[in-house]
Amino acid sequence: MVTTLQEKIVIFIDVLGFSNLTLENSLDIEMIVDREGPLDQIFSRILNEEQKPNKLEEVFSNFHFILQSGFNLAKLNSKFTSITFSDSAYISTNYLNDAVKIVTNLMCGFLSSKVPVRAGIALGTFETLRFKTDIKLDSGEHASHFLGTGVVKAFHAESCGIKGMRVLIHPSIEPLFKKLSNTNFFLQNCESHEINNSTGVTKEVNYWEYNITDEKMAWKIFQGMWKDSPQEALIHYEETANSIQKMRIARGYPPIKNLKKATISRKK
């Protein structure tokens, strides 16, 4: 007898440029451990000029901090499964509304914490089979066995070639988005030059959900990230800025006249 697997909403999240960060920066394990520990350790590191984290340590620590914070919040209203490894994470849930809330909260948190990420969201199977950790004094064995069509589709959406900090929608899940009560708040078209990709991604999630104060801070942080980005990463910030412009307009906010300006205006 063959068991019919239930399709789920699957999100894949990946940090942009993490490979280069790893190759270009030294790694202080104690720094990362302290940033995940008690507040007194964190403040001690901040106040010590010689022990401030480099870009790799900051992005890695903030990525996992925002993930855990987002998961803790999501647990209050949603049932989901998450698997995190290195600079990536998979999230699976049964309901599209829950998935949109989770990914929207995470994307806003990542941007406000200077973590450049891109995500893909798809409809498909997601099955966890086995998790194992066996640690000895001089060795360790870790296994995470999971698979499914949703795993593959969400990854393909994220890696389809579209640039920027976006939540890209796999064609498999488009029909579900169109059934949401206010599609404009959740769904928007990618640019015409972006849609000729092998995966067939043409739409993205509108995740720009900030109050006025947080929006101004997030935009200012984004501008700082853009200014400090290496030449090869500029395209990601250019496309992100264009996407944010469309997200804001869809929510009824005035267009940003200069996408390179650190301040933006918005009425209540």
Secondary structure, 3 states (H helix, E strand, C coil): CCCCCCEEEEEEEEECCHHHHHHHCCCCHHHHHHHCCCHHHHHHHHHCHHHCCCHHHHHHHHHHHHHHHHHHHHCCCCCEEEEEECCEEEEEECCHHHHHHHHHHHHHHHHHCCCCEEEEEEEEECEEEEEEEEECCCCEEEEEEEECHHHHHHHHHHCCCCCCCCEEECHHHHHHHCCCCCHHHHEEECCCCCCCCCCCCCEEECCCCCCHHHHHHHHHHHHHHHHHCCHHHHHHHHHHHHHHHHHHHHCCCCCCCCCCCCCCCCCC
